[in-house]
Amino acid sequence: MENAADALRMAAGVLIALLLISLFIMVFTRIGGLENDREHQKLERETNEFNAKFTSYDKPLMYGTDVVSCLGSAISNNKIANSSFRAHPDGTYNPDVAESINIEFRLNRDIIQKVEIYKSNPRLAGEWEWESTTETTMLSAGGKVYTLELKPDLLQRDREEYEKIENIAVNPGNFISDRIINGNRREKTDQSGFEDFKSRIFRCTQVQYNSVGRVCLLHFEEIETN
């Protein structure tokens, strides 16, 4: 009888131990699940916030100022997102980084830099009168698609075009510079082409998402206007 009682106590102890182990496993699994849920919710929230910054430009009609704003946000975002990589530290698109984003746009007409030349008014001291305007092409149309993605084997021309895009996007403004030339003239210069770009009309024609659900591409097309 005594042996049977010991056996029962031993069996009960083993059963209790198994129950405790099962309870610990269940609690640990539940805690791990809660942590995973929180991490998933955080990632989903960050993804939604990231996407919202760029899907706000998914519009059928907008001025060039919106495209410039989108380009500026993308370049600034990419400089931060790519900072842990040796490649693409300049704000260009890095497809290997989930947070990096590419912006493309196509123009119908060239983006022009205008330089307005003024001369002093001989009748009114301190007054200037317009004399002439010279124009320089900053970005050419002709069916070309401009992009923040630069290939490893890029040409110097591609790098120079990207720098022009960055200048328009990161330093928007009239870039007016007045200076005396030969003592009686000055020029008013739109150095980047922003003044021309901002008044164009565009539409967003494509939005793409990467494998983690983040926006990785927006494509804009200039709308022909009369």
C-alpha positions as CSV (number, residue, x, y, z in Angstrom):
1,M,0.0,0.0,0.0
2,E,2.8,2.4,0.9
3,N,4.5,1.8,-2.4
4,A,1.2,2.4,-4.3
5,A,0.8,5.7,-2.4
6,D,4.3,6.8,-3.2
7,A,3.7,5.9,-6.9
8,L,0.5,8.0,-6.9
9,R,2.3,10.9,-5.3
10,M,5.1,10.6,-7.8
11,A,2.6,10.5,-10.7
12,A,0.8,13.5,-9.3
13,G,4.1,15.4,-9.0
14,V,5.0,14.6,-12.6
15,L,1.5,15.7,-13.7
16,I,1.8,18.9,-11.9
17,A,5.2,19.5,-13.3
18,L,3.8,18.9,-16.8
19,L,1.0,21.2,-16.2
20,L,3.3,23.9,-15.0
21,I,5.6,23.5,-18.0
22,S,2.6,23.7,-20.3
23,L,1.4,26.8,-18.5
24,F,4.9,28.4,-18.8
25,I,5.0,27.6,-22.5
26,M,1.5,29.0,-23.0
27,V,2.3,32.2,-21.2
28,F,5.7,32.6,-23.0
29,T,3.9,31.9,-26.4
30,R,1.2,34.5,-25.5
31,I,3.8,37.1,-24.5
32,G,5.8,36.4,-27.7
33,G,2.6,36.7,-29.7
34,L,1.8,40.0,-28.1
35,E,5.3,41.3,-28.9
36,N,5.0,40.1,-32.5
37,D,1.6,41.8,-32.7
38,R,3.0,45.1,-31.4
39,E,6.0,44.9,-33.8
40,H,3.6,44.1,-36.6
41,Q,1.3,47.0,-35.7
42,K,4.4,49.3,-35.4
43,L,5.7,48.2,-38.8
44,E,2.2,48.6,-40.3
45,R,1.8,52.1,-38.8
46,E,5.2,53.2,-40.1
47,T,4.4,51.8,-43.5
48,N,1.1,53.6,-43.7
49,E,2.7,56.9,-42.6
50,F,5.5,56.4,-45.2
51,N,3.0,55.7,-47.9
52,A,0.7,58.6,-47.0
53,K,3.6,61.0,-47.5
54,F,3.8,60.0,-51.2
55,T,0.3,58.7,-52.1
56,S,-0.9,62.2,-51.4
57,Y,0.7,63.1,-54.8
58,D,-1.3,60.4,-56.6
59,K,-3.6,62.9,-58.3
60,P,-5.0,63.3,-61.8
61,L,-4.1,67.0,-61.9
62,M,-1.5,69.1,-60.2
63,Y,1.0,71.9,-60.7
64,G,4.7,71.3,-61.1
65,T,5.1,72.7,-57.6
66,D,3.6,69.4,-56.3
67,V,6.0,67.3,-58.4
68,V,8.9,69.5,-57.1
69,S,7.7,68.9,-53.5
70,C,7.4,65.1,-54.1
71,L,10.9,65.1,-55.6
72,G,12.3,67.0,-52.6
73,S,10.7,64.7,-50.1
74,A,12.0,61.6,-52.0
75,I,15.5,62.9,-52.2
76,S,15.5,63.9,-48.5
77,N,14.0,60.5,-47.6
78,N,16.5,58.6,-49.7
79,K,19.5,60.4,-48.2
80,I,18.4,59.2,-44.7
81,A,17.3,55.7,-45.8
82,N,20.5,55.0,-47.8
83,S,22.8,56.4,-45.0
84,S,23.7,52.9,-43.8
85,F,24.8,51.8,-47.2
86,R,27.9,52.8,-49.1
87,A,25.9,53.2,-52.3
88,H,23.4,56.0,-53.2
89,P,24.2,58.4,-50.3
90,D,23.2,61.4,-52.5
91,G,19.5,60.8,-52.5
92,T,19.1,58.7,-55.6
93,Y,16.9,55.6,-55.5
94,N,18.4,52.4,-54.0
95,P,16.2,49.3,-54.8
96,D,18.0,47.3,-52.1
97,V,16.6,49.6,-49.4
98,A,12.9,49.1,-48.5
99,E,12.5,52.8,-47.5
100,S,14.1,54.2,-50.7
101,I,11.7,55.5,-53.3
102,N,12.0,56.4,-57.0
103,I,10.3,59.4,-58.7
104,E,9.9,59.6,-62.5
105,F,8.5,62.3,-64.7
106,R,8.2,63.0,-68.4
107,L,8.1,66.4,-69.9
108,N,6.2,67.7,-73.0
109,R,8.4,70.8,-73.3
110,D,11.9,71.6,-72.3
111,I,12.5,73.2,-68.9
112,I,14.0,76.6,-69.6
113,Q,16.3,78.8,-67.6
114,K,15.6,82.4,-68.3
115,V,18.1,85.3,-67.9
116,E,16.5,88.7,-68.1
117,I,18.9,91.5,-68.9
118,Y,18.1,95.1,-67.8
119,K,19.8,98.4,-68.5
120,S,19.8,101.6,-66.5
121,N,17.2,104.1,-67.4
122,P,18.9,107.3,-68.5
123,R,15.8,109.4,-67.7
124,L,15.3,108.1,-64.1
125,A,18.3,107.6,-61.9
126,G,18.3,104.3,-60.1
127,E,15.6,102.8,-62.4
128,W,16.1,100.0,-64.8
129,E,14.4,99.0,-68.0
130,W,14.1,95.6,-69.6
131,E,16.5,95.0,-72.6
132,S,16.5,91.4,-73.6
133,T,16.0,87.8,-72.4
134,T,18.2,84.8,-73.0
135,E,17.0,81.2,-72.5
136,T,19.0,78.0,-71.8
137,T,17.6,74.5,-71.8
138,M,18.0,72.8,-68.3
139,L,16.0,69.6,-68.9
140,S,15.0,68.4,-72.4
141,A,11.7,66.8,-73.3
142,G,11.6,64.6,-76.4
143,G,10.0,61.6,-74.7
144,K,12.8,61.2,-72.1
145,V,11.8,59.9,-68.6
146,Y,13.7,61.6,-65.8
147,T,14.3,59.4,-62.8
148,L,16.0,59.2,-59.4
149,E,17.4,55.8,-60.2
150,L,20.9,56.0,-61.6
151,K,22.4,52.9,-63.0
152,P,25.9,51.8,-61.9
153,D,27.2,52.3,-65.5
154,L,25.6,55.7,-65.8
155,L,26.9,58.3,-68.1
156,Q,28.2,61.7,-66.9
157,R,25.2,63.2,-68.6
158,D,22.9,61.2,-66.4
159,R,24.7,62.5,-63.3
160,E,24.5,66.1,-64.5
161,E,20.8,65.7,-65.2
162,Y,20.2,64.3,-61.7
163,E,22.0,67.3,-60.2
164,K,19.7,69.6,-62.2
165,I,16.7,67.8,-60.8
166,E,18.1,67.9,-57.3
167,N,18.7,71.6,-57.7
168,I,15.1,72.3,-58.7
169,A,13.7,70.0,-56.0
170,V,15.9,70.8,-53.0
171,N,16.5,74.5,-53.6
172,P,13.1,75.7,-55.0
173,G,12.7,79.3,-55.5
174,N,13.3,82.1,-58.1
175,F,17.0,82.2,-57.5
176,I,17.0,85.9,-58.5
177,S,20.4,87.4,-58.7
178,D,20.9,91.1,-59.5
179,R,24.3,92.4,-60.4
180,I,25.8,95.3,-62.2
181,I,27.4,94.5,-65.6
182,N,29.7,97.0,-67.1
183,G,28.4,99.6,-64.7
184,N,25.0,100.0,-66.4
185,R,23.3,96.6,-66.6
186,R,22.0,93.8,-64.4
187,E,20.5,90.4,-64.9
188,K,17.6,88.5,-63.3
189,T,18.3,84.8,-63.4
190,D,16.1,81.7,-62.7
191,Q,19.2,79.6,-62.1
192,S,17.6,76.1,-61.8
193,G,14.6,76.3,-64.1
194,F,12.2,76.0,-61.1
195,E,10.2,79.1,-62.3
196,D,9.4,77.3,-65.5
197,F,8.8,73.9,-63.9
198,K,6.4,75.0,-61.2
199,S,3.8,76.3,-63.6
200,R,3.5,73.1,-65.6
201,I,0.5,70.7,-65.2
202,F,1.1,67.1,-64.4
203,R,-0.8,63.9,-63.5
204,C,0.3,60.8,-61.6
205,T,0.0,57.8,-63.9
206,Q,1.6,55.1,-61.8
207,V,2.2,54.0,-58.2
208,Q,4.2,50.9,-57.4
209,Y,4.8,49.1,-54.1
210,N,7.7,46.9,-53.0
211,S,7.7,43.5,-51.4
212,V,7.1,45.0,-47.9
213,G,4.2,47.1,-49.0
214,R,5.9,50.5,-49.2
215,V,5.6,52.9,-52.1
216,C,8.7,52.5,-54.3
217,L,7.8,54.4,-57.4
218,L,5.6,57.3,-58.5
219,H,5.5,58.3,-62.2
220,F,4.3,61.7,-63.4
221,E,3.4,62.8,-66.9
222,E,3.1,66.4,-68.0
223,I,-0.3,67.3,-69.5
224,E,-0.2,69.2,-72.7
225,T,-1.8,72.7,-72.2
226,N,-2.6,75.4,-74.8
